[in-house]
Amino acid sequence: MDKILILDFGSQTTQLIGRRIRDLGIYTEILPGDMVLSDAVLSGTAGSTLRGIILSGSPESVYTPEGSVPDQRVYTLGLPLLGICYGLQRMTADHGGLVEPLPKREYGRIGVTIKASEAEGIIHRFLVGFDKTIPLEKIVEGNAISNTARTADFSFTAWMSHGDTLTKLAPGFREYGVSDTGYPAVAAHDKKPWFGLQFHPEVTHTERGSEILAAFVFGVCGCKKSWTMERYVEEVRVSLQNRVGTNPVLLLISGGVDSTVAGALLLKTLKADLVHLMYMDTGLMRKDETKTVKTALERLGAKHLHIIYCEEEFLGALKGLDDPEAKRKAIGDLFITIQEREVARLGLPDSYFLAQGTLYTDLIESGKGVGKKAHLIKSHHNVGSPLVDAKRKAGRIIEPLDRLYKDEVRRLGRILGIDEEVVRRHPFPGPGLAVRILGEVTREKCDILRDADAIYIEELKNRLSPAGERLYDEIWQAFAVLLPIRSVGVAGDVRKYGWVLALRAIVSADGMTADVYPFPVKDLLEISTRITNTVKDIGRVTYDISSKPPATIEWE
């Protein structure tokens, strides 16, 4: 099995590189950027053949002490290298080039011109990925790879996110792409199979991003497709069976896509008698959530489903808290406290494993990526809690989805036979409505938001897009947020103050970047009217038009 190794220097999108390449049918492994590259490390998974190495981006600068330096063996292996953003700068700095701060940060969509007429040989085989006339299928199959150089230059749009630039290329490197702002964007070594990009091909905003990665993987590295989700499932099954043995496993399940797929994977892998599913009705859930969860899990063959009603405890823990991080920490700690109490009641042995539906996006946003350089974006209740950390250090945590993104989890759910309506369900945060109520959380606010959100989602499922699809299915995630302000309004002939509700709807491929869903105004007007007419405490409705980045998907 051919393999691409990714060295992670702390970028928030490192795992996304791996996921894009896995989509191309090539196995990837991700290691800390500064790890010693011993023969054992390079061989990695049994039966895999290392074909190339990618150096990821980073929030640091190569000229500061915080900037990680790779094992210099990476440059002597004779393997193709692709440096992305910091990775290119690292390659440049390590070989006599110069990297300096930009007078103005390059961020967002920026045009790039490719000097294709100057390329030949292996460099040309890499640059075909940028060519809009060549489909991805031909690049993957190798049909687009030719040693004939193009006779004309061309342009495309890239997504950039950096504050440094290459002011002097290292000896042997040559510029093959320049940004509209006049800085190097694509470089390659004249004699070695080393390439660099000053932008992020892994994010969906980059035009031809998948094709660029495919040109490196297939055209430069010579990989052959051999990786599938079915293969991933089989490997996870073997890993779980070997690790768990005959010990019971307890999964804290929310009823969302992630934990439901994790539960299905456990039930398909282990004996049903060993799998305990614990669902907590925190009072912070969606409308009729407990009923929906119970039905879905019983259909999956769950034998041990434990429903804990603990609304009073969660609302009590949240009383007086308005800081988002404080709320997340309080919820995370209480989750584990209740779990430990209820486990004691169940009589499970000390050897039990705690399973979670954690995704890689949860880990990297919490600063717990593969390496040590990832920055904290926000805490996740199932990642940042001190009690969860203690379980993790004790080696009693199982996270079978922790290397997958949301769309991959949905694909896995379909393979496991989960109902399509459940697989398509929009993401819902572990802390629930607590992070969709800005400010202090109360039962009254939960009831208001629950009703408003249910109406919003129902409307999206009942309305069709111009393409004839349900609006709900065209949107990656939609939800309502209750703001901590009241606005003056009129009900009949009476002046009143009502809460302000914000609606959020975004489209995304993976949750790492997101664009606002372009609602027809008619739909927004009608949805707003129904909410304000039905939920008496809502006096005004707004629509959030912020993309990610610079915003996050959730408000807290």
HELIX and SHEET records of a PDB file:
HELIX    1   1 THR A   14  ASP A   23  1                                  10    
HELIX    2   2 ASP A   39  SER A   43  1                                   5    
HELIX    3   3 GLN A   72  TYR A   75  5                                   4    
HELIX    4   4 TYR A   86  ASP A   94  1                                   9    
HELIX    5   5 ALA A  116  GLU A  118  5                                   3    
HELIX    6   6 GLY A  121  LEU A  127  1                                   7    
HELIX    7   7 VAL A  128  PHE A  130  5                                   3    
HELIX    8   8 LEU A  136  GLU A  141  1                                   6    
HELIX    9   9 GLY A  209  ALA A  214  1                                   6    
HELIX   10  10 ALA A  215  VAL A  220  3                                   6    
HELIX   11  11 MET A  229  VAL A  244  1                                  16    
HELIX   12  12 VAL A  257  THR A  269  1                                  13    
HELIX   13  13 ALA A  272  LEU A  274  5                                   3    
HELIX   14  14 GLU A  289  ARG A  299  1                                  11    
HELIX   15  15 GLU A  311  LEU A  318  1                                   8    
HELIX   16  16 PRO A  324  LEU A  346  1                                  23    
HELIX   17  17 TYR A  360  GLU A  365  1                                   6    
HELIX   18  18 PRO A  386  LYS A  393  1                                   8    
HELIX   19  19 LYS A  406  ILE A  415  1                                  10    
HELIX   20  20 GLU A  420  VAL A  423  1                                   4    
HELIX   21  21 GLY A  432  VAL A  435  5                                   4    
HELIX   22  22 ARG A  443  ASN A  462  1                                  20    
HELIX   23  23 LEU A  471  GLU A  474  1                                   4    
HELIX   24  24 VAL A  521  THR A  534  1                                  14    
SHEET    1   A 9 TYR A  27  PRO A  32  0                                        
SHEET    2   A 9 ASP A   2  ASP A   8  1                                        
SHEET    3   A 9 THR A  49  LEU A  55  1                                        
SHEET    4   A 9 LEU A  81  ILE A  84  1                                        
SHEET    5   A 9 TRP A 194  LEU A 197  1                                        
SHEET    6   A 9 PRO A 184  HIS A 189 -1                                        
SHEET    7   A 9 PHE A 173  SER A 179 -1                                        
SHEET    8   A 9 LEU A  98  ILE A 114 -1                                        
SHEET    9   A 9 PHE A 154  LYS A 168 -1                                        
SHEET    1   B 5 HIS A 304  TYR A 309  0                                        
SHEET    2   B 5 VAL A 275  ASP A 281  1                                        
SHEET    3   B 5 VAL A 249  LEU A 252  1                                        
SHEET    4   B 5 PHE A 353  ALA A 355  1                                        
SHEET    5   B 5 ILE A 397  ILE A 398  1                                        
SHEET    1   C 3 GLN A 477  ALA A 491  0                                        
SHEET    2   C 3 VAL A 494  VAL A 507 -1                                        
SHEET    3   C 3 ASP A 515  VAL A 516 -1                                        
SHEET    1   D 3 GLN A 477  ALA A 491  0                                        
SHEET    2   D 3 VAL A 494  VAL A 507 -1                                        
SHEET    3   D 3 ILE A 538  TYR A 543  1                                        
END                                                                             
